[in-house]
């Protein structure tokens, strides 16, 4: 099923997991950054995982090399521009791109400069292409509560100015979301939207933790189906799931993809949508996600339309902006 001409919406996409390998090589040479290889084909193997990837922790190691070239304003703006360009060429009409500002301070930039550099690249691309993009700022689970509050404050500063919300990302297995209860209490009180990675490296208990913190959207949430009571809660509380099939394959979040629950969620009126997570790390795009899913379960154009509508419904944008996107889908 060729979906190139279908308009697409995505809510779960990491900037540093989606750099063009050719750009990583070029920027490393420009900035005299040491790489394990300067052969592009070999470098791709260092930037992407394969079927032998063990778990989420090993998966996250693939972000180390891209992080090295994302330490200057120029480079941050370039990779942001290129990702939006790639999305536009794949016929996206809206996407939320996420990244962790704390990972880009090694050469002296401050948090505000990092965010503004990324926003500059996005703005340049959206002026050229007919696509809407907003940014999510990531709190990383292994960093301190103090740094988490820095990201919360940063989000508040730029909310409505290109930034649309917060995310909690990183090592879900070893760092429960409840560590950041105080942060999300403040976010809720300030009306700052947020999503939390949950139900990927850990099961339903991780999803319950995220819900207890007030999350109305979950990064992945894929293992929610293991708990019937949780399914009822997702429906009752209208909590959205950002599902990422190929990434779930690589992190072993799902054992048997013949039982991949994305369509089950949609058929049970849960706001689940299809996402790529990391275009480079998982060597994927929306078409590949659909092809992969279709090899295990029945996916048709009606399903894809529902995924897109669910994503729009759950996006961190205004109701007017959602109506505009829905009109574009028609």
Rosetta blueprint (number, residue, H / E / L):
1 X L
2 X L
3 X L
4 X L
5 X L
6 X L
7 X L
8 X E
9 X E
10 X E
11 X E
12 X E
13 X E
14 X E
15 X L
16 X L
17 X L
18 X L
19 X L
20 X L
21 X H
22 X H
23 X H
24 X H
25 X H
26 X H
27 X H
28 X H
29 X H
30 X H
31 X L
32 X L
33 X L
34 X L
35 X L
36 X L
37 X L
38 X L
39 X L
40 X H
41 X H
42 X H
43 X H
44 X H
45 X H
46 X H
47 X H
48 X L
49 X L
50 X L
51 X L
52 X L
53 X L
54 X L
55 X L
56 X H
57 X H
58 X H
59 X H
60 X H
61 X L
62 X L
63 X H
64 X H
65 X H
66 X H
67 X H
68 X H
69 X L
70 X L
71 X L
72 X L
73 X H
74 X H
75 X H
76 X H
77 X H
78 X H
79 X H
80 X H
81 X H
82 X H
83 X H
84 X H
85 X H
86 X H
87 X H
88 X H
89 X H
90 X L
91 X L
92 X E
93 X E
94 X E
95 X E
96 X E
97 X E
98 X E
99 X E
100 X L
101 X H
102 X H
103 X H
104 X H
105 X L
106 X L
107 X L
108 X L
109 X L
110 X L
111 X H
112 X H
113 X H
114 X H
115 X H
116 X H
117 X H
118 X H
119 X H
120 X H
121 X H
122 X H
123 X H
124 X H
125 X H
126 X H
127 X H
128 X H
129 X L
130 X L
131 X L
132 X E
133 X E
134 X E
135 X E
136 X E
137 X E
138 X E
139 X E
140 X E
141 X L
142 X L
143 X L
144 X L
145 X H
146 X H
147 X H
148 X H
149 X H
150 X H
151 X H
152 X H
153 X H
154 X H
155 X H
156 X H
157 X H
158 X H
159 X E
160 X L
161 X L
162 X L
163 X E
164 X E
165 X E
166 X E
167 X E
168 X E
169 X E
170 X L
171 X L
172 X L
173 X L
174 X L
175 X L
176 X L
177 X H
178 X H
179 X H
180 X H
181 X H
182 X H
183 X H
184 X H
185 X H
186 X H
187 X H
188 X H
189 X H
190 X H
191 X L
192 X L
193 X L
194 X E
195 X E
196 X E
197 X E
198 X E
199 X L
200 X L
201 X L
202 X L
203 X L
204 X H
205 X H
206 X H
207 X H
208 X H
209 X H
210 X H
211 X H
212 X H
213 X L
214 X L
215 X L
216 X L
217 X E
218 X E
219 X E
220 X E
221 X L
222 X H
223 X H
224 X H
225 X H
226 X H
227 X L
228 X H
229 X H
230 X H
231 X H
232 X H
233 X H
234 X H
235 X H
236 X H
237 X H
238 X L
239 X L
240 X E
241 X E
242 X E
243 X E
244 X L
245 X H
246 X H
247 X H
248 X H
249 X H
250 X H
251 X L
252 X L
253 X L
254 X L
255 X L
256 X L
257 X H
258 X H
259 X H
260 X L
261 X L
262 X H
263 X H
264 X H
265 X H
266 X H
267 X H
268 X L
269 X L
270 X L
271 X L
272 X E
273 X E
274 X E
275 X L
276 X L
277 X E
278 X L
279 X L
280 X L
281 X L
282 X L
283 X L
284 X L
285 X L
286 X H
287 X H
288 X H
289 X H
290 X H
291 X H
292 X H
293 X H
294 X H
295 X L
296 X L
297 X L
298 X L
299 X L
300 X L
301 X H
302 X H
303 X H
304 X H
305 X H
306 X H
307 X H
308 X H
309 X H
310 X H
311 X H
312 X H
313 X H
314 X H
315 X L
316 X L
317 X L
318 X L
319 X H
320 X H
321 X H
322 X H
323 X H
324 X H
325 X H
326 X H
327 X H
328 X H
329 X H
330 X L
